[in-house]
Amino acid sequence: MEVLRGTLARYPSGTLGEWTWVLVRSQDWKPIKRRLRLDPDSPAFSFLPRRETFIEEALVAPVPGRSAELIVHWSSSIDDLLTLAITHELGHALCNEQDEHKADAYGRLLRTGRLPDCR
């Protein structure tokens, strides 16, 4: 949780109000994502109606096999992937946005220190 809190502190996550961030064990990640019919290779997702974001353990702690799998799949370091995942999910959360492309754009803005215009 310390790693997650440290990354969240760099962005305007405090403006979300009541929001729950859940770390999920990597061994449980793919079965959960498949059951929800979500991409099992994506290490984060949000459920906006319940104001919850789920982050896979491998983004915040080394998980043999899975950490390397994420690095290869996303062509990114784990630290960069954590930042990408957090800012993308904040794009969903801050703007109550379900569209993945818009959340990507909002995440890019957040990574450059700008706030998204949610209109």
N, C-alpha and C positions, 0 to 999 in steps of 0.2 A: 504494500500500500504506500510505502514511503516513495518509491519510484513514481508511482502514479500521481501521488499528491504533488511531487516536485514538478512534474511535467504540467499538470493542470494549473499550477500556480503561475506559470508563464503566460497564461491566456485568461480571458475574462470569464472563467467558469463560475466565479462568485455571483455573476449577474443572473444565473439560472434559478436562484432560489432553491427550493426543495428539489434536489435531483440526486438520484442514487447511482453510484458507480460500483459495479460488481466485477470482481476478479473471478474468472472461471478457470478451474484446473484444465490444463491442456489435454489431459487424458479424457476429459468429458466434453471438450469443445466440439469436435467434429460430430459426435452423435447428437448433440443438442442442435447444432446448425442444420444437420440433415433433417432432423425431426421438424424443425421450423421451416424447412425448404429454403434455407439460405445458403449462400456460398460458404462451404466449410474452410476454404482457404483464406477467407477474410477474417482477420483477427479481432474484429470489433463490430458491434452492432448496437443500435438503440431501439428502444420501444417507447416511442414518443407519448402515447396515451398514459403510460404509467411513469413517465419521466425517469427512465432507467437506461443506462448504458452498460454494456457488457464488454469486458476486455479479456482477451485470452492471456493466461499466465505467462506464456512464452515471450510476451512483450516486456515483461518486467523482471523476469528471472530466467536464467538458463534452463532450458528443458532439452535434454539429450534427444537428438533426432528432430524434434519439432522446430527448435530455433533455427537449425540449418535449413530445414524445409521452407520456412518463411523467408529467410534471407535469399534463397535461390528463387523462390516463386515471385517475390516482389523486387528482386535485384536491388536490395537496400539493406543497410545495416539494421540491427534491431533497434538501436536508438532512433534512427531516422524513421523507421516504421512505426515506433511508438508515437513519435511526434505527428506523423501523417495520420495515424488512426485517431488520435485525440482531437486534432484539429478538424478532421472530417466529421467526427461524431459531434463535436461542438457546432459545426455548421448545421447539422440536423437540429440539434438541441436549441441553439440560440434563436434560430429562425423558425422553429417548428416545421422544418422542411423535410418532406419525404423523398423528394427527387434526389437521386444519387449525384447527378451532374452538378446540380446547384450546391449540394453539400460539399462537393469537391472544390468548387469555385470559392465558396465561403471559407473552406479550410485553407486554401492558398492565401486568401486575404489575411487570415489570422496569422499564418506563418510569416507574413511580411509586416506584422504589427498593426494591421488595419482591421477595423471592425466591419463586418458585412452589413450591407443595407438590405434588410429583409423585405422590403416592399416589392 
